[in-house]
Amino acid sequence: MRALAAQRENGEMPDLAPVLARRITVLGSTGSIGVSTLDVIAHARAQYGADVLPLEALTAGHNVEKLIEQAKAMRPKLAVIGDESHYEALKAGLAGTGIETATGRAAVIGAASRPSDVVMVAIMGAAALEPALAAVARDATVALANKECIVAAGTVFHRAMAKSKAKVIPVDSEHNAVFQILCAADPEEVEKVTLTASGGPFRTWTLNQMRAATPAQAVAHPNWSMGAKISVDSATMMNKGLELIEAHFLFAMPPEKLGAVIHPQSIVHALVTYQDGTTLAHLSSPDMRTPIVHALAWPRRISSPSKKLDLATAGQLTFEAPDYERFRCLRLALDCLDRGCMSPTILNAANEIAVDAFLNSQIGFLDIAAAVETTLDECPGANTEAESVEEVLLTDQRARDIARAVCKRRRG
């Protein structure tokens, strides 16, 4: 401790100026992660100065009103709306501000290609893949808040990383926790990586109760404030399965070294067990701004608006094994983790379609797992290794088409 203090006094410790000067791009700024990212940046500006963490670009899919509001408040160089039908509204809303505007899929990818230091990838689903790869290609630091693009294209993503000097900092609370625990560790010393799951709103429900579950009940997460799709994934526990697949690629961990445990309080986010019997845990309040600020500032740490953990207030922390009979989606994901190839691509695509059908009251809650399983059985390519982004996207689209047909049959 004295050595660290002496380094600071002698000016040998690096200051925060280079961290606070980082230029940020936020892909998916109007979603829950994007909103939290801008909250973190606004907090940093209040703490360290109005010009810190300057924004290169903000992108959104459809919510043009929110994007206009964010752009006026945060002053990025560029604002992009993916849905071209909203472009005139975006131009009119930002007229006279000096902020560039653009629209369309290519413009979103172009935003990721612009010269920012950190790209927050907060776009939902497989749509994040091409923008994330664009950021990787130019050696940016990628703050990855999207699990699906690695699940859908893990091998392709890894090849792209190997060709670049890009860094990927995971933003999912569980993966960010593992990243921090493993920071100085030799992977060969790791015996087990365990991700925690809240169990979602249906943790104690019977199968009969779950069969009658409504979309409103499924999105009412007990701990986290998230978008509808990821909230349903939490209710089915598909999110934990996708996270285990992602952890396999992010940390080069074989399936047998990965596991999950139910932890309803969402205080412990991950545990890493080492060969000597030591288990290290990462704890924080359930607030996504904590991993977000870590990803933006890594390897330094800066002030965060997130709630600080008080263990006395938190009280008891409990853990239990997952129930694979009630949460079949978790079992399907683990099977795909073992199977490999493009089965995770099909799993992810089918799940997105099935969840959307459920949210629109077209199929029942338990039909989500059934539709995903049927799609895995019917879609070709599950045993084929992806060689290119185009191959991944083709399989992804084929799986979506099959999943739509499966969902239609189930509601018919």
C-alpha positions, 0 to 999 in steps of 0.5 A, spaced: 500 500 500 505 504 501 508 503 494 502 505 491 501 511 495 508 513 493 507 512 486 501 516 486 505 522 490 511 521 485 507 522 479 508 515 476 501 512 477 498 514 470 492 519 471 485 518 468 486 523 462 487 518 457 481 514 459 476 520 460 479 523 453 476 516 449 471 517 444 465 513 444 460 510 439 454 507 442 450 502 437 443 501 440 443 508 444 435 508 445 435 501 448 436 499 456 444 498 455 444 504 451 440 509 455 445 506 461 451 507 457 449 515 456 447 515 463 454 513 465 457 518 460 453 524 463 455 522 470 462 522 468 461 529 465 458 531 471 464 529 475 470 530 471 468 535 466 463 537 460 468 535 455 470 528 457 468 521 454 466 525 447 461 521 443 463 520 435 456 516 434 449 514 436 445 509 433 438 507 434 433 502 430 426 505 430 426 510 436 427 516 432 424 521 438 429 518 443 435 518 438 433 526 437 433 527 445 439 523 446 443 527 440 441 534 443 443 532 450 450 528 448 452 532 442 455 526 438 458 527 431 453 523 428 446 520 429 444 514 425 437 511 425 436 504 422 429 504 419 429 509 413 422 511 414 424 515 420 430 519 417 426 525 415 424 526 422 431 525 424 434 530 419 428 535 421 429 534 429 437 535 429 436 541 423 441 546 426 445 542 431 451 541 426 450 533 428 451 529 422 445 524 420 444 518 416 440 512 415 440 504 413 443 498 415 450 500 411 450 507 415 449 503 422 455 499 420 459 505 418 458 508 424 462 502 427 467 504 422 468 511 424 474 513 429 472 512 436 476 509 441 470 504 444 464 502 441 459 500 445 455 494 442 448 494 445 444 492 439 439 487 440 440 480 437 444 477 431 443 484 427 449 486 432 454 482 428 456 486 422 457 492 426 461 489 431 466 486 426 466 493 423 469 495 430 474 489 430 476 490 423 479 497 425 482 495 432 477 498 436 475 496 443 469 493 443 464 493 449 460 488 448 453 488 451 450 483 445 451 476 446 447 473 440 453 475 435 458 471 438 453 465 440 451 466 432 458 467 429 463 465 435 468 462 430 468 467 425 468 472 430 474 469 433 478 469 426 476 476 426 479 478 433 486 474 431 487 478 425 486 485 429 489 488 435 482 489 437 480 488 445 473 485 447 470 487 454 464 484 455 458 488 458 454 482 460 454 482 468 456 475 468 461 475 463 464 482 465 465 479 472 469 473 469 473 478 465 475 481 472 476 475 476 480 472 470 484 478 469 491 476 472 490 468 472 492 463 467 487 459 464 490 452 465 489 453 473 481 454 472 477 448 474 470 451 473 467 458 471 460 458 474 455 464 471 449 465 476 442 466 474 436 470 478 431 464 475 427 470 473 420 471 474 418 464 474 423 461 478 418 457 483 412 456 478 410 449 476 410 447 469 402 448 469 403 455 471 408 457 466 404 454 461 399 459 462 404 465 463 402 472 459 408 476 456 406 481 461 408 476 467 414 474 463 417 481 462 416 483 469 423 481 472 424 481 479 431 484 479 433 487 473 430 493 468 431 490 461 428 490 454 422 485 453 426 480 449 432 479 454 427 479 460 423 473 456 430 470 455 431 470 463 424 467 464 426 461 460 433 461 462 435 461 455 439 467 456 443 463 461 444 458 456 446 463 451 451 466 456 455 459 457 456 459 449 458 466 449 463 464 455 466 458 451 468 463 446 470 469 450 474 465 455 476 459 451 473 455 456 471 448 454 464 446 455 466 441 461 469 447 465 462 451 464 456 451 469 450 455 472 447 456 478 441 459 480 442 465 485 435 469 486 438 476 489 443 477 483 448 480 487 454 474 486 455 475 478 460 469 477 464 465 480 471 462 478 474 456 482 481 454 481 485 448 481 487 449 489 480 449 491 480 457 491 473 460 489 473 467 487 466 471 486 464 477 483 459 481 487 455 488 486 448 491 486 444 489 480 445 495 476 448 494 469 451 501 469 457 497 473 459 493 468 458 499 463 463 503 466 468 498 467 468 497 460 468 504 458 474 505 463 478 499 463 483 498 465 482 504 470 476 505 474 472 511 474 466 514 478 459 510 477 452 512 478 450 505 480 448 503 487 454 501 491 453 494 494 451 494 502 451 486 504 448 488 511 442 490 507 442 485 502 442 480 507 442 472 505 445 470 499 442 463 496 444 458 491 440 452 488 441 448 482 437 449 475 431 445 473 432 443 466 425 440 466 422 446 467 427 450 463 428 446 457 431 452 453 437 452 458 438 444 456 437 446 449 443 451 449 447 446 453 446 441 448 448 446 442 454 448 446 456 441 446 454 440 439 458 446 436 458 448 429 452 452 427 447 449 432 448 455 436 446 460 430 440 456 429 438 456 436 439 463 437 435 465 431 429 460 432 429 463 439 429 470 437 423 468 432 419 464 438 420 470 443 417 475 438 411 470 437 410 469 444 410 477 446 405 478 440 401 473 444 401 468 438 404 462 441 404 460 449 410 461 454 412 453 453 412 453 446 418 457 446 422 452 447 418 447 443 419 451 437 426 452 438 427 445 439 423 443 432 427 448 428 434 445 431 431 438 428 429 441 421 434 446 420 440 444 415 447 446 417 447 445 425 453 440 424 457 445 419 462 449 421 461 457 419 467 459 414 464 466 413 459 471 415 455 470 409 454 463 411 452 465 418 447 470 416 444 465 411 444 459 416 441 465 421 435 467 415 434 460 414 433 458 421 428 464 422 424 462 416 423 455 419 422 458 426 416 462 423 413 456 420 414 452 426 410 458 430 405 458 425 403 451 426 403 451 433 398 457 433 394 453 428 
